[in-house]
Amino acid sequence: MIHHSAFIHPSTIIEEGAVIHANVYIGPFCFIGSHVEIGARTLLKSHIVINGITYIGEDNQIYQFASLGEINQDLKYYGENTRTEIGNHNLIRENVSIHRGTVRGGKITRIGNNNLLMINVHVAHDCMIGNYCVMANNVTLGGHVVIDDYAIIGGMTAIHQFCIIGSYVMIGGCSGVAQDVPPFVIAHGNHAKPFGLNIKGLKRKGFDRAALRAITSAYKILYRSNNTIECAKLKLEFLSIKYPIIKTFVDFLFRSKRGIIR
């Protein structure tokens, strides 16, 4: 079904069964598979492939040579009906690739809202990206990676499969991330190490002084006091009673399976 207000360039191929909503613009030489749905006002520049069971929300901008919802590179994938979901207001630049999920990973790769994926970003199968994230040029996410809200990943950075990147994290360019990065932390290097807190970013997002002091105290408990992870969890749980923002740290540590960067 193609809405009457959508613009489709004559050179574009849209398979029967695809759903194109109101005021979508699809430029030249694109391919849209039969199980694709594209939300209202989304813009596809040109030479874009969208395949598989893929839902793209509203008001997205997708630049040339992007490939979305294609067969993943997991050798255990045998053509099962897995999905790709992309939310609203995302900016997806040239040559970005986003692969569909696998049965083992929950059958879905999901990207939230208001994200910027710069040139040549690769999002592998079963990744979960939150909202308001920025991934600079040539960032590579292995399978099953989770990126929480407001994270910024520097260019040429590779993130190992099954890693979790916490909210408001900033990772410097050319890093190799092999373990989980707790929220609010600045990380850099190969393998990535913690380099303090993303204080400037938190101030820009409106965190007040009390919250910043609490986050700084939590960072010291985790990284500056020679605590084991289990001991740090207990101390942070106690601190979160007085400062609820610290529950973000606590919840993250209980989610972490690969261990955190140290």
C-alpha positions, 0 to 999 in steps of 0.5 A: 500500500502506497499512500497517494501523497508519497513521492516515489521516483520512477527508477525505484523498485517497491515490491508488492506488500510494502507499506508507504505512509503519507508524504514519504519521499523516496528518491532514485534507485532505491529498493524497498522489500515486500515486508517493509513499512515506512512511516509518514514524512520519512525521506530516502535520498537515493540508492537505498536498500531496505529489506526484510521485515523492517519498520521505519517510523516517521520523520527520518532522513536516510542518505544514499547507499544505506542498507537497512534490514538486510540479512545479518552476518551471524553464521547461525542465521538461517533465514528466520523471520526476524525484524528491524525496527527504527523509530522517529526523527533519526538521521541516518547518513551515507553507507550506514548498514543496520542488520536484522536480528537473530532468533538467539538475540530476541529476533529484533534489531531496534533503534529508538528516536532522535539518533544520529548515525554518521557515515559508514556506521555499522549496527550488527544483529540484535543491537538495541540503541536508545534515544538521542545517541550519536555515533560518529563516522565508521563506528562498528557495533558487534552483535547484541550491543546495547547503547543507552540514551544520550550516549556519544560514540567517537569515530572509528570506535569498535564495540565488542558484541554483548557490551552495554554502553550506559546513558550519557557515556562519551567514548573517544575516537579510535577506541576498542570497547571490550567491556561494559561502560557505566553511565556518565563515564568518559572512556577512551583507548584500546582497550577502553579505560575510564577517564572521568565523568562526562560533566560538560555533557551532563551540564548541557542536559540540565543536571543540577549541582546536587546531581553532579555531586552525587554522580561524582561520589558514585564514580569515586566509589566505583573507580577511586576507592579500591572497592570490589564490584560487589562492595561498590554495588552495596555502597551505591545502593545505600547512596541511591536512597539519598540520591535517586540519580545513583540508581542509574549506576546500580541498575547498570551494574546489575545488568552488566554481564561482561564486567565493566571497564576498569 
